[in-house]
């Protein structure tokens, strides 16, 4: 998810250069499914990589138990869908149970929330720590 966020915000080179060792880890087997999605982002094999990542999602949910609500809310696939649409890229139609999940139907535009004092404190603290952070 960190690499996906970095790609979306155009920070992938910076992330790789300054990455924590956990982000530099090379995954193998089914765990490499998400790496393949990013590696095949602009190739014809992208749809196949999504299917493999969906299969891995199902396997890891059954075997390792994800922390709720991520066992039923496939946030990584919602993010992939949204980022590809924002980038003007094709979002392939894939018939997979993970993607047929009603939780995938997230509104394209979220309603504005009321002012939240706690959120405002968090935003201000983030800006203190990282003044160039764009939170818009």
C-alpha positions in Angstrom: 0.0 0.0 0.0 2.9 2.4 0.7 4.3 1.8 -2.8 0.9 2.3 -4.3 0.4 5.6 -2.4 3.9 6.7 -3.5 3.1 5.9 -7.2 -0.2 7.9 -6.9 1.6 10.9 -5.4 4.6 10.7 -7.8 7.0 9.8 -5.0 8.0 6.4 -6.0 11.6 7.3 -6.8 12.0 9.1 -3.4 10.4 6.1 -1.6 12.8 3.7 -3.2 15.8 5.9 -2.4 14.8 6.5 1.3 12.9 3.2 1.9 12.8 1.5 5.2 14.3 -2.1 4.9 10.8 -3.6 5.2 9.9 -1.8 2.0 13.0 -3.0 0.2 12.2 -6.6 1.0 11.8 -8.8 -2.1 8.7 -11.0 -1.8 8.4 -14.4 -3.5 5.6 -16.7 -4.4 2.1 -15.5 -3.7 3.3 -12.7 -1.5 4.8 -11.1 -4.6 1.3 -10.6 -6.0 1.1 -6.9 -5.1 4.6 -6.2 -6.4 3.5 -7.7 -9.7 0.5 -5.3 -9.8 2.8 -2.4 -9.6 5.4 -3.8 -12.0 2.7 -4.5 -14.6 0.8 -1.3 -14.0 1.1 -0.2 -17.7 1.4 -3.6 -19.4 -1.2 -5.9 -21.0 -0.6 -8.3 -18.1 -2.0 -5.9 -15.5 -5.4 -7.6 -15.4 -3.7 -11.0 -14.8 -1.7 -9.5 -11.9 -4.9 -8.2 -10.3 -6.4 -11.7 -10.5 -3.3 -13.1 -8.8 -3.5 -10.4 -6.1 -7.2 -11.2 -5.5 -6.3 -14.8 -5.1 -3.6 -13.9 -2.6 -6.0 -11.7 -0.8 -8.4 -14.7 -0.4 -5.6 -17.0 0.6 -4.2 -14.6 3.2 -7.7 -13.8 4.6 -8.4 -17.5 5.1 -5.0 -18.5 6.4 -3.7 -15.6 8.4 -6.8 -13.7 9.4 -6.7 -10.0 8.5 -7.5 -7.4 11.0 -11.1 -6.3 10.7 -12.4 -4.6 8.7 -9.8 -5.5 6.1 -10.9 -9.2 6.0 -14.1 -8.0 4.3 -13.1 -4.6 2.9 -10.6 -5.0 0.1 -9.1 -1.5 0.5 -6.1 -2.2 -1.7 -8.3 -2.9 -4.7 -10.5 0.1 -4.0 -7.3 2.2 -4.0 -6.0 0.6 -7.2 -9.3 1.2 -8.9 -9.4 4.9 -7.8 -5.8 5.7 -8.7 -6.1 4.1 -12.1 -9.2 6.1 -12.8 -7.6 9.4 -11.6 -4.6 8.6 -13.9 -6.9 8.1 -16.9 -5.9 4.5 -17.2 -8.2 1.6 -18.1 -9.6 -0.3 -15.2 -10.1 -3.8 -16.5 -13.4 -5.7 -15.9 -12.4 -8.7 -13.9 -14.7 -11.4 -12.6 -13.4 -12.3 -9.2 -15.3 -12.7 -5.9 -13.1 -10.1 -4.2 -14.0 -7.5 -6.8 -17.7 -8.4 -6.8 -17.8 -7.6 -3.1 -20.4 -4.9 -2.3 -17.7 -3.1 -0.2 -16.0 -2.3 -3.5 -18.8 0.1 -4.4 -17.3 3.1 -2.7 -18.7 6.5 -3.8 -16.4 8.3 -6.2 -16.7 11.6 -4.4 -16.9 11.6 -0.6 -19.1 14.2 1.0 -17.4 17.0 3.0 -17.3 16.3 6.7 -18.1 18.8 9.4 -15.2 20.4 11.2 -13.4 17.9 13.5 -11.2 19.3 16.2 -9.2 16.1 16.7 -8.6 15.7 12.9 -7.5 19.4 12.8 -5.0 18.6 15.6 -3.6 15.6 13.6 -3.3 17.7 10.4 -1.5 20.5 12.3 0.9 18.0 13.9 1.6 16.4 10.5 2.4 19.8 9.1 4.8 20.5 12.0 6.6 17.2 11.4 6.6 17.5 7.6 6.0 21.1 6.4 6.0 20.2 2.7 3.3 17.6 3.2 0.4 18.2 0.9 -2.8 17.2 2.7 -5.2 18.6 0.2 
